[in-house]
Amino acid sequence: MRLHAGIGYVTPDNEHHGRGDGIRAARRDSLAHARPARITYRRTTPEDKR
């Protein structure tokens, strides 16, 4: 198991101070936004321009 895997890859200090849920939510939102943007970019950009 990787370091901090059990607490969702936030530092113990962040978890202790109650910031863990917010950090994990922001990460989920960011990843949810990035995936369709990445797919759109790859579909509209020629391979030689990547």
C-alpha positions, 0 to 999 in steps of 0.5 A: 500500500502506498503512503497515505493511500488509506486516507485518499492521498491527502496528508495526515495534517490535512486530514487532521485539520478537516481539509481532507474531504474538500481536497478529495472533492476538488480532485474528483471535480478536476478529474471529471472536468479534465477527461472530456477536455482531454478527449476533445483535444485528442479528437480535434488536434492532428497527431503531428501537432500534439 
